[in-house]
Amino acid sequence: MGAEQTRNRILDAAQELFSQKGFLGATTRGIARQARVAEVTLFRHFPTKEALFQEVIRRYSFLPALRGILPGLDEASYEEALLAIARRFLATLDERRDLIRIMLAERHLYPSQVKSIFRGFLGEMVRMLAEYFRRLQARGVLRDFDPDAAAKAFLGAFFSYVHFLGFFFETAGNRRRNDRFAVEFVNLFVRGTAAIGDSGARRGKPAK
């Protein structure tokens, strides 16, 4: 088995066990056993449990998807771009709901290094979306507002939607409503952030 295949197996096993047991409950021994490798092999790839967790978050979070989506959205309309981001974010949140739930439950117990990992990847997501808003503001498509606050509000709305419904109304029917929520929220967000009097905002054109 090659090094890359071994690394992928370790990451897959780590993602599964972190989702089931959390950062505190999952052990490197258990992860190695799940990946069918020796624990010493795990440490050759990831020197600490924190380093392994950081790579799991980097690979399985929304961050790599957002990096992949944003460069291709400059030619899309503002509304189309936000809807693409929203749908992908909702899908990722739904796929990783077990991991997110147990991470939230443990958050007060984390060592500072793990808290820094969370702050880092969340901060990067906010920064990337805020930069997108700034580019559209410079083109006159969006009105003047705080891009960082708007990015947090946009991402936070979908996070709250998935985890509020997931906690109180865990049914397949509610999951099927994700797309309806994405469409409605994006429509409201566009109306609230587009340049005043700009009928071209939905097409991504500068205000006249």
C-alpha positions as CSV (number, residue, x, y, z in Angstrom):
1,M,0.0,0.0,0.0
2,G,1.4,3.4,-1.0
3,A,2.0,6.3,1.3
4,E,-0.8,8.4,-0.2
5,Q,-3.3,5.5,0.1
6,T,-2.2,4.9,3.7
7,R,-2.6,8.6,4.5
8,N,-6.1,8.6,3.0
9,R,-7.1,5.5,5.0
10,I,-6.0,7.2,8.2
11,L,-7.9,10.3,7.4
12,D,-11.1,8.4,6.5
13,A,-10.8,6.5,9.7
14,A,-10.1,9.6,11.8
15,Q,-13.1,11.4,10.3
16,E,-15.3,8.5,11.1
17,L,-14.1,8.1,14.7
18,F,-14.0,11.9,15.4
19,S,-17.6,12.0,14.2
20,Q,-18.6,9.1,16.5
21,K,-16.5,9.9,19.6
22,G,-15.3,13.5,19.3
23,F,-11.8,14.7,19.5
24,L,-11.5,13.8,23.1
25,G,-13.0,10.3,22.8
26,A,-11.2,9.2,19.7
27,T,-7.7,7.8,20.2
28,T,-4.8,7.5,17.8
29,R,-4.7,3.7,18.7
30,G,-8.4,3.4,17.8
31,I,-7.9,5.4,14.6
32,A,-5.0,3.3,13.5
33,R,-6.9,0.1,14.2
34,Q,-9.9,1.4,12.1
35,A,-7.5,2.3,9.3
36,R,-5.8,-1.1,9.6
37,V,-2.3,0.3,10.1
38,A,0.1,0.3,13.1
39,E,-0.1,3.3,15.4
40,V,3.5,4.1,14.6
41,T,2.5,4.4,10.9
42,L,-0.1,6.9,11.8
43,F,2.5,9.0,13.7
44,R,4.8,8.9,10.7
45,H,2.1,10.7,8.7
46,F,0.7,12.8,11.6
47,P,3.0,13.5,14.5
48,T,0.2,14.4,16.9
49,K,-3.5,13.8,17.3
50,E,-4.0,17.6,16.9
51,A,-2.2,17.5,13.5
52,L,-4.4,14.7,12.4
53,F,-7.5,16.5,13.5
54,Q,-6.4,19.6,11.7
55,E,-6.0,17.7,8.5
56,V,-9.4,16.1,8.9
57,I,-11.0,19.5,9.3
58,R,-9.1,20.9,6.3
59,R,-10.1,18.0,4.1
60,Y,-13.7,17.3,5.1
61,S,-14.9,20.8,6.0
62,F,-16.5,23.3,3.6
63,L,-13.3,25.2,3.2
64,P,-11.8,23.2,0.2
65,A,-15.2,23.2,-1.5
66,L,-15.4,27.0,-1.1
67,R,-11.9,27.4,-2.5
68,G,-13.0,25.4,-5.5
69,I,-16.2,27.2,-6.0
70,L,-15.3,30.9,-5.7
71,P,-12.9,31.3,-8.7
72,G,-15.5,30.1,-11.1
73,L,-18.2,32.4,-9.9
74,D,-16.9,35.7,-11.2
75,E,-18.9,35.3,-14.4
76,A,-22.1,34.2,-12.6
77,S,-24.7,36.6,-11.4
78,Y,-24.6,37.5,-7.7
79,E,-27.7,35.5,-6.9
80,E,-26.5,32.5,-8.9
81,A,-23.1,32.6,-7.1
82,L,-24.6,32.8,-3.6
83,L,-27.0,30.0,-4.4
84,A,-24.2,27.8,-5.5
85,I,-22.3,28.5,-2.3
86,A,-25.4,28.0,-0.2
87,R,-26.3,24.6,-1.7
88,R,-22.8,23.3,-1.4
89,F,-22.5,24.6,2.2
90,L,-25.8,23.0,3.2
91,A,-24.7,19.7,1.6
92,T,-21.5,19.7,3.5
93,L,-23.2,20.6,6.8
94,D,-25.6,17.8,6.3
95,E,-22.9,15.3,5.5
96,R,-20.8,16.3,8.5
97,R,-23.6,16.9,11.0
98,D,-22.4,14.1,13.4
99,L,-18.9,15.5,13.5
100,I,-20.2,19.1,14.0
101,R,-22.6,18.1,16.8
102,I,-20.0,16.3,18.8
103,M,-17.5,19.1,18.3
104,L,-20.0,21.6,19.6
105,A,-20.8,19.5,22.6
106,E,-17.1,19.2,23.5
107,R,-16.1,22.8,22.7
108,H,-15.6,23.9,26.3
109,L,-13.2,21.0,26.9
110,Y,-10.8,21.5,24.0
111,P,-7.2,22.3,24.5
112,S,-6.1,25.7,23.1
113,Q,-4.5,24.2,20.0
114,V,-7.8,22.5,18.9
115,K,-9.7,25.8,19.5
116,S,-7.1,27.5,17.3
117,I,-7.7,24.9,14.5
118,F,-11.4,25.8,14.5
119,R,-10.8,29.5,14.6
120,G,-8.4,29.2,11.7
121,F,-10.6,27.3,9.3
122,L,-13.7,29.3,10.2
123,G,-11.8,32.5,9.8
124,E,-10.5,31.5,6.4
125,M,-14.1,30.7,5.2
126,V,-15.3,34.1,6.4
127,R,-12.3,35.9,4.8
128,M,-12.8,34.2,1.4
129,L,-16.5,35.1,1.2
130,A,-15.9,38.6,2.5
131,E,-13.3,39.1,-0.3
132,Y,-15.9,38.1,-2.8
133,F,-18.3,40.7,-1.4
134,R,-15.6,43.3,-1.5
135,R,-14.9,42.6,-5.2
136,L,-18.6,43.1,-6.0
137,Q,-18.7,46.3,-3.9
138,A,-15.8,47.6,-6.0
139,R,-17.7,46.9,-9.2
140,G,-20.8,48.7,-7.8
141,V,-22.9,45.6,-7.7
142,L,-23.3,45.7,-3.9
143,R,-24.1,48.5,-1.5
144,D,-21.7,49.7,1.2
145,F,-21.7,47.2,4.2
146,D,-19.2,45.4,6.3
147,P,-18.2,42.4,4.2
148,D,-16.9,40.4,7.2
149,A,-20.1,40.8,9.1
150,A,-22.1,39.9,6.0
151,A,-20.0,36.7,5.4
152,K,-20.5,35.6,9.0
153,A,-24.3,36.3,8.8
154,F,-24.6,34.4,5.5
155,L,-22.7,31.3,6.7
156,G,-24.2,31.4,10.1
157,A,-27.7,31.4,8.8
158,F,-27.2,28.1,7.1
159,F,-25.3,26.6,10.0
160,S,-28.1,27.5,12.3
161,Y,-30.8,26.2,9.9
162,V,-29.2,22.8,9.6
163,H,-28.4,22.3,13.2
164,F,-31.6,23.8,14.7
165,L,-33.7,21.6,12.5
166,G,-31.4,18.6,13.0
167,F,-31.8,18.9,16.7
168,F,-35.5,19.4,17.0
169,F,-36.9,17.9,13.7
170,E,-34.6,15.1,12.5
171,T,-36.5,13.9,9.5
172,A,-35.7,13.2,5.8
173,G,-38.5,15.6,4.9
174,N,-36.8,18.5,6.6
175,R,-33.6,17.7,4.8
176,R,-35.4,17.9,1.5
177,R,-36.4,21.4,2.4
178,N,-32.8,22.5,2.4
179,D,-32.9,23.7,-1.2
180,R,-36.1,25.7,-0.6
181,F,-34.5,27.4,2.3
182,A,-31.3,28.2,0.2
183,V,-33.4,29.8,-2.5
184,E,-35.5,31.9,-0.1
185,F,-32.6,33.0,2.0
186,V,-30.4,33.9,-0.9
187,N,-33.2,35.9,-2.4
188,L,-33.6,37.9,0.8
189,F,-29.9,38.3,1.2
190,V,-29.5,39.6,-2.4
191,R,-32.3,42.1,-1.8
192,G,-30.6,43.4,1.3
193,T,-27.1,43.7,0.0
194,A,-27.5,44.7,-3.7
195,A,-26.8,48.3,-4.5
196,I,-29.8,50.6,-4.0
197,G,-31.7,51.0,-7.2
198,D,-29.5,48.4,-9.0
199,S,-31.8,46.2,-11.1
200,G,-28.7,44.5,-12.6
201,A,-27.4,43.1,-9.3
202,R,-29.0,39.7,-9.9
203,R,-27.1,39.6,-13.2
204,G,-23.8,40.6,-11.5
205,K,-23.6,43.8,-13.5
206,P,-22.3,47.1,-12.1
207,A,-24.9,49.6,-10.9
208,K,-25.6,52.5,-13.3
